[in-house]
Amino acid sequence: MVKKILVTGGAGFIGSAVVRHLINDTNHSVVNLDKLTYAGNLESLSSISGNSRYSFEKVDICDADEVKRVFNTHQPDIIMHLAAESHVDRSIDGPGEFIQTNVVGTYTLLEQARAYWAALDGDKRDCFKFHHISTDEVYGDLTHPDEVTPDTELPLFTETTPYAPSSPYSASKASSDQLVRSWLRTYKLPTLVTNCSNNYGPYHFPEKLIPLVILNALAGKPLPVYGKGNQIRDWLYVEDHARALVLVALEGKIGETYNIGGHNEKQNIEVVQTICSILDEVEPRDGKYAQQITYVQDRPGHDMRYAIDASKIQRELGWTPQETFESGIRKTVEWYLNNEGWWKAVLDGSYQGERLGMAG
Ligand SMILES: NC(=O)c1ccc[n+]([C@@H]2O[C@H](COP(=O)([O-])OP(=O)(O)OC[C@H]3O[C@@H](n4cnc5c(N)ncnc54)[C@H](O)[C@@H]3O)[C@@H](O)[C@H]2O)c1
């Protein structure tokens, strides 16, 4: 059955990959609800924006009247909620915006979804779903290999790992996850939650590690590595995440949580060195790009390791990532080399690559 899917945050990095996937690879219709903060960029949707199955609403998820209007106008079957403030460093500099959008905004959306859903009937009511998209950062910090002997088996995040967020960002996401689960338990609103590891890929805002390193390398600027660079993240190519999200939205079981991850644990310094060697090969110049690596003061409260056990989504929904880190990072570097227009316009805006998140 063809569905009308309302995607919040569809102009962001992951949201735009979800919208492009829905329009390019399925028959479903999409309503993109986005406030267009500094992180929202309609240029990321230029390839599909003329499609008759796509529409855009510039709305803040904290604005209850506007959210209500959009629900009533478009009559969605599924809500995929991605809109958020998403950068840990910015949450350290200014947590208020994170509480507002991630907590109050999610609460507002839940309340409006509840009122909208209560007024539906028949199949439309029975099949309605609210899919909340979250992060593995809610689980906090995992044991790092440097802390234990080499033969120690390292833990992974499962869907039952207790929450222990470390940053204002992850604490605000943890709060929103718990609100979503409580709206199911208390009001029976049909919700489900996914928690995913770090994403990378095309259209990524250049404040995040991978695009920042690619663009600074090309500009001959320092490549900032926080602390010793030994923090481990489990990297997932954004289009693999988008496929997983649409699968969960369509086929996931109400009340369930699904962890999504790439089985690609890498230290930050390895990621930076890999980008440098790809650039040495595809964009050679005098000297090695790795000479630009500069170690800088670490982020306060920085988690040392995240790693996801994604066996549940694989077992129950048949999802596995299509990209390895090696194939995905090469595609990503090539995308930035071929899409200068996109990132130059972004860098002409409010962010020019400066260091954020020093906590005063
Ligand atoms: N980036 C990652 O690695 C990662 C990993 C796991 C989960 N997530 C989660 O996925 C979601 C999307 O992440 P992203 O990296 O694409 O974020 P992003 O910062 O690139 O995009 C966020 C989008 O939300 C919009 N937005 C922000 N505040 C809004 C508001 N008040 N009302 C309406 N729209 C608003 C922005 O304009 C932007 O388009 C977030 O919920 C994030 O927590 C991200």
The ligand as an SDF file (V2000), in Angstrom:
LIG
                    3D

 44 48  0  0  0  0  0  0  0  0999 V2000
   24.3450   12.3730   12.3930 N   0  0  0  0  0  0  0  0  0  0  0  0
   24.4620   11.2080   13.0100 C   0  0  0  0  0  0  0  0  0  0  0  0
   25.5200   10.5770   12.9490 O   0  0  0  0  0  0  0  0  0  0  0  0
   23.2820   10.6170   13.7490 C   0  0  0  0  0  0  0  0  0  0  0  0
   23.3760    9.3170   14.2250 C   0  0  0  0  0  0  0  0  0  0  0  0
   22.2760    8.7400   14.8510 C   0  0  0  0  0  0  0  0  0  0  0  0
   21.1020    9.4680   14.9990 C   0  0  0  0  0  0  0  0  0  0  0  0
   21.0410   10.7360   14.5440 N   0  0  0  0  0  0  0  0  0  0  0  0
   19.7420   11.4570   14.7060 C   0  0  0  0  0  0  0  0  0  0  0  0
   19.1860   11.5770   13.4020 O   0  0  0  0  0  0  0  0  0  0  0  0
   18.4700   12.8030   13.2890 C   0  0  0  0  0  0  0  0  0  0  0  0
   18.9770   13.5980   12.1130 C   0  0  0  0  0  0  0  0  0  0  0  0
   20.3670   13.8550   12.3020 O   0  0  0  0  0  0  0  0  0  0  0  0
   21.1850   14.7030   11.2210 P   0  0  0  0  0  0  0  0  0  0  0  0
   22.6040   14.3750   11.4060 O   0  0  0  0  0  0  0  0  0  0  0  0
   20.5490   14.5540    9.8990 O   0  0  0  0  0  0  0  0  0  0  0  0
   20.9090   16.1800   11.7730 O   0  0  0  0  0  0  0  0  0  0  0  0
   21.0860   17.5660   11.0240 P   0  0  0  0  0  0  0  0  0  0  0  0
   21.5340   18.5220   12.0800 O   0  0  0  0  0  0  0  0  0  0  0  0
   21.8880   17.4340    9.7800 O   0  0  0  0  0  0  0  0  0  0  0  0
   19.6090   17.9480   10.5550 O   0  0  0  0  0  0  0  0  0  0  0  0
   18.5960   18.3130   11.4520 C   0  0  0  0  0  0  0  0  0  0  0  0
   17.4210   18.8660   10.6470 C   0  0  0  0  0  0  0  0  0  0  0  0
   16.3690   19.1990   11.5820 O   0  0  0  0  0  0  0  0  0  0  0  0
   15.8930   20.4970   11.2700 C   0  0  0  0  0  0  0  0  0  0  0  0
   15.4110   21.1000   12.5290 N   0  0  0  0  0  0  0  0  0  0  0  0
   16.1660   21.4590   13.6100 C   0  0  0  0  0  0  0  0  0  0  0  0
   15.3750   22.0040   14.5410 N   0  0  0  0  0  0  0  0  0  0  0  0
   14.1000   21.9670   14.0630 C   0  0  0  0  0  0  0  0  0  0  0  0
   12.8470   22.3760   14.5690 C   0  0  0  0  0  0  0  0  0  0  0  0
   12.7300   22.9590   15.7740 N   0  0  0  0  0  0  0  0  0  0  0  0
   11.7450   22.1610   13.8080 N   0  0  0  0  0  0  0  0  0  0  0  0
   11.8380   21.5870   12.5780 C   0  0  0  0  0  0  0  0  0  0  0  0
   13.0110   21.2140   12.0330 N   0  0  0  0  0  0  0  0  0  0  0  0
   14.1260   21.3950   12.7710 C   0  0  0  0  0  0  0  0  0  0  0  0
   17.0870   21.2340   10.6860 C   0  0  0  0  0  0  0  0  0  0  0  0
   16.6900   22.3470    9.9150 O   0  0  0  0  0  0  0  0  0  0  0  0
   17.7560   20.1500    9.8800 C   0  0  0  0  0  0  0  0  0  0  0  0
   17.2180   20.0800    8.5790 O   0  0  0  0  0  0  0  0  0  0  0  0
   18.6350   13.5110   14.6250 C   0  0  0  0  0  0  0  0  0  0  0  0
   17.4790   13.2690   15.3900 O   0  0  0  0  0  0  0  0  0  0  0  0
   19.8460   12.8660   15.2520 C   0  0  0  0  0  0  0  0  0  0  0  0
   19.7640   12.8850   16.6570 O   0  0  0  0  0  0  0  0  0  0  0  0
   22.0980   11.3320   13.9190 C   0  0  0  0  0  0  0  0  0  0  0  0
  1  2  1  0
  2  3  2  0
  2  4  1  0
  4  5  1  0
  4 44  2  0
  5  6  2  0
  6  7  1  0
  7  8  2  0
  8  9  1  0
  8 44  1  0
  9 10  1  0
  9 42  1  0
 10 11  1  0
 11 12  1  0
 11 40  1  0
 12 13  1  0
 13 14  1  0
 14 15  2  0
 14 16  1  0
 14 17  1  0
 17 18  1  0
 18 19  2  0
 18 20  1  0
 18 21  1  0
 21 22  1  0
 22 23  1  0
 23 24  1  0
 23 38  1  0
 24 25  1  0
 25 26  1  0
 25 36  1  0
 26 27  1  0
 26 35  1  0
 27 28  2  0
 28 29  1  0
 29 30  1  0
 29 35  2  0
 30 31  1  0
 30 32  2  0
 32 33  1  0
 33 34  2  0
 34 35  1  0
 36 37  1  0
 36 38  1  0
 38 39  1  0
 40 41  1  0
 40 42  1  0
 42 43  1  0
M  CHG  2   8   1  16  -1
M  END
$$$$
